[in-house]
């Protein structure tokens, strides 16, 4: 892998991980459309760790609150804001873990890595995001998050394992449909990404730990650092824009890209 390819991969992951436009879809498209070799799982793990670090740092107060509540949660007590947040994040993560394991065991995940699938998911779920953003209420805040909403958002998040759907996009769609304001819905979606990315990183990391060498580790460190910086900048910009801008620009991007990919795939 060349340094140029590594930089492009890390920047794409960092920029697209938290925007509602699907990081996995873009990473799959890169070798399909450019002829680049597949980056391999070491780089996948590295860029995931980079984006994980970015979201943890950006939402440090919420992360710290949830982390402080874990000991109480482990003893069966959900009587503080922190333990309640940790509990809801755990509940919201269960569907994507179970669905992910099912895809992995059956091998069906490889069958979904096609340009046509990504084209359809980009287009369809872009339209669904627009519908939810335009019709959803704005009465709920992140502090109103409850068990029912965590389950609903968790189920929607599991759908994001289909490439091109976008994990952040589908959870934001669910939050807007449930009546959360844009910024609050995005905050919940980003917090939900932490245990999801962590679970994915642990799964992939266990597979590559025995095969990684010094050169792979060096390239992985570069990729993680680049993904961290680009993800942190993207998060800051998106969260600021959501105070005054809807999700329509992302929808337009998804629809145009989806149509273009479908034309490419079927012709």
Secondary structure, DSSP 8 states (H G I E B T S, - for coil): --HHHHHHHHHHHHHHTTTTT-HHHHHHHHHHHH------HHHHHHHHHHHHHHHHHHTHHHHHHHHHHHHHHHTT---SHHHHHHHHHHHHHHHHHHHHHHHHHHTHHHHT-SHHHHHHHHHHHHHHHHHHHHH----B-GGG--HHHHHHHHHHHHHTTSTTS-HHHHHHHHHHHTTB-HHHHHHHHHHHHHHHHHHHHHHHHHHHTTT--HHHHHHHHHHHHHHHHHHHHHHHHHHHHTTT--SHHHHHHHHHHHHHHHHHHH-
